[in-house]
Structures are given as C-alpha cells and as structure tokens.
C-alpha cells in the first residue's frame, strides 16, 4: 500500500502524529518544533497548501489533503504559542495562486516572517 494514500493526522497534548496508508507512523513532540513554514505546491490544475514542521532531527510534511487538517489548523495556536490563526496566515500563503508564497508561521524563540 502506498504511504501517501489517506494519511491521517492525530493530535495529542504532547505530539503531532501522521499515520500513513501503509501503516507507517511519523510523530514529533510539540516542544521539539523549532519552525513551521507554509507554502503552496503547484499541482498543475490546483494548488495545495503544505506545512513543514522542522525539528533538529527531521522535517514533517503535512498537506491540506491529510485527514485531520482542519482540526490541526484550528489547534495549532494552542499547541504552538504565537502560531497565527487561519485568518491571519491563509491569505499570505494562498494568494496569489500558483506561486509558492513561502511563509514562516512559527519560529521558536523568534518572530514569524
């Protein structure tokens, strides 16, 4: 089974986890996240919003197509103090369409760009 089919996001008080279609799991603790960047990926006929969660050990990629995306977006300000709400970051990332629009949404011990 393909890893990219039906990924599911799971949130807890200590971690963010993705369970992939092939059963693989990838998790990171909230406290280890140093930076979150968002951008658009041009998927030919449409764009896809992507978040990259950066830790000292790895980068976890999550897209808006993952199950649980809406809950993640809603809860991020709770888990990562200083993370902007969707009304603040969405226009910066989504517009103009078909451009990367790379935006730093969270920087531990720093300021968003």
N, C-alpha and C positions, 0 to 999 in steps of 0.2 A: 504494500500500500504506500502511496506517495506521502511524504512528510508534509507537503503543502496543502493537502486536501483536508478541509474542515478543521483548522486549528481552533482551539478553544482557550480563551483567557480566563484564568482563575485568580481572584484576589483574596488575600488574607491580610491580617494586621501586620505581618512580618515580611510577606513576599508577594511577588508577581510571578505567575507561572503560566506557561503555554504548554498545552498538550496537543501534539500534532496527530494527524490522521493515522500515522503508522505506529502510534503508541509512545513515541519519544516524548520526553518532557524536558523543558528548559525553564529554570527558575532563577530569580535574582532577589536578594533581600533589598527592601526599600532603602535601608541605611547604607548600602554599598553603591547606590546610583549616584554618580558624580555629575552626569549631564544627560539631558534629554533634548534631542533635536527632532524637528518635524520637517517634512518636505513632501512635495508632490512627485509621484512617479508617473511619467507619461506612459500609459498603457494603450497606445495607439488611438483608440476611439474615445477614451475617457481617462481621467486622472485617478490616482489612488493616493490617499493620504497615508503616510508612513511615519512611525515614531521609532527612533533608535534610542534605547536605554543603554547608556555607557557606564560600565563599572571598570575598576582596574584590571579585571580578569577577562572581560568579554563585552560584546555588544549584542543586545537582544533586539531584534527587529520585529515590530508588530504593525500590522496594517489594518485599515478600516474594514477589511473583509473578514477579519477574525471574529468568531462568535465571542461576544462579551465586550466588544469595542465600546459600545455606548456606556456601559457601566464603568469601564476603565476611564474614559474621558470625564465622566461625572465625578469619580472618586479621586482622581489624581491630585487635586488640590488638598485633599485630606491626608494623603499618604506622603506627598512631597510639598511641604510648606513653601509657599512662594510660587508654586505652579499656577499659571493663569487659568481662568475658566475659559470655556469654549468660545464665549462671545468675544473674548479678547484675542485669542490666538487664531481662531478659524479664518478670519479674513486675511490675515498675514500669510497664512500657509496656502489657502485655497485660491487666492486671487493674485495676479491674473492666472487663468487656467493655462495648462500646458507649459508652465515654467516651473523650475524646481522649487523656488521660494524657500530655500533653506532657512530655518528659523530656530534659534536656541530658545527652548521653552523653560528649561530649568538648568541652573548651574549651582551645584552645592558650594556654599561659601562664596557665592558670586552673584552677578546680576545677569538677568536674561538679556538677550540681544534682540 
